Each structure stands twice: as C-alpha cells, then as structure tokens.
C-alpha cells in the first residue's frame, strides 16, 4: 500500500511536471514569437532609417541644385545688367559722336532734329529697359517663390518623416 501511495505521488508529481513543461513550452513559443517580431521590427527600422537617410541625401542634393540654380540666375542677371549698362554707354557715345558730326555740318537744322529724335530714342530705350527689368524681376520672384515652396514642402516632409520614425521607434520600444 505504501508503494501505491509513492507511485500515486510520483505520478502526480510527473503530471505536475508535465503541465509545467507544457506551460514552459507555451511560454517559450511566445518568447520565440516575440523575439522574431522584435528582430523583424529591428530590420524594418534599419530599412526605414536607410530609406530616410537616402531621402535626406536626395533633399540636400536638390536643395544644393536649387541653390546653385539661384546663384546662376543671379549671376546671369547681373551679367545682363552689366551688358545693358555697357551697351547703353556705347550707344550714348555713338549717339554723341553722330550728333556732333551732324551739328558741325548743319547746326540749326540738325539741332532741332537731334533734340526731337534723341528724346524719342531715350524714351523708347527707357521703356524697353524698364520692361526688360520688370520681366526679369518677375521671373526671379516666381522662381524664388517656387524654390521657397519646395524648400518648405521638403522641410515639412522631413519633419513628418522624422516624427513617424520617432513614433514607430517608440511603439516598437514600448511593445
């Protein structure tokens, strides 16, 4: 009888150990599942960080190109202004030379004609110059506004991506 009690105790002990072992196996599976989820999340974070880094590089490259483009346009505008200024000086000198030679030939008639035509030419030139400057100014303003919008949009996109990365990282960390 004593042997039967020992056998019963041993069987009960084996059953408890079996249940404990089953519980341990279930917990081990759960831990393994969590581990694989964490590894998968880490891989996604690394992948997203790489993508984010590439995006940041692209944004910086585009901003650099826009900056270079803006500098190039500014240099071209200054060059155009210098050309116009030089052309204006040349034109003024040519006009002065022509006026002087004609004045020497026929002073009274030429004085009246030159004065009238000089004023008309000057007004036409000023009008043309003003319209060219206005058009160039508008083009530069339009391009600058477009650049500003692009920079703002890219900055906002960058901030949103940073926040998404931060929230995703926090969620993964907290889980």
MODELLER restraints for C-alpha pairs under 7 A, 6 or more apart:
rsr = mdl.restraints
at = mdl.atoms
rsr.add(forms.Gaussian(group=physical.xy_distance, feature=features.Distance(at['CA:41:A'], at['CA:172:A']), mean=6.99, stdev=0.5))
rsr.add(forms.Gaussian(group=physical.xy_distance, feature=features.Distance(at['CA:59:A'], at['CA:154:A']), mean=6.95, stdev=0.5))
rsr.add(forms.Gaussian(group=physical.xy_distance, feature=features.Distance(at['CA:66:A'], at['CA:147:A']), mean=6.98, stdev=0.5))
rsr.add(forms.Gaussian(group=physical.xy_distance, feature=features.Distance(at['CA:99:A'], at['CA:114:A']), mean=6.76, stdev=0.5))
rsr.add(forms.Gaussian(group=physical.xy_distance, feature=features.Distance(at['CA:102:A'], at['CA:110:A']), mean=6.29, stdev=0.5))
rsr.add(forms.Gaussian(group=physical.xy_distance, feature=features.Distance(at['CA:103:A'], at['CA:110:A']), mean=5.69, stdev=0.5))
rsr.add(forms.Gaussian(group=physical.xy_distance, feature=features.Distance(at['CA:103:A'], at['CA:111:A']), mean=6.50, stdev=0.5))
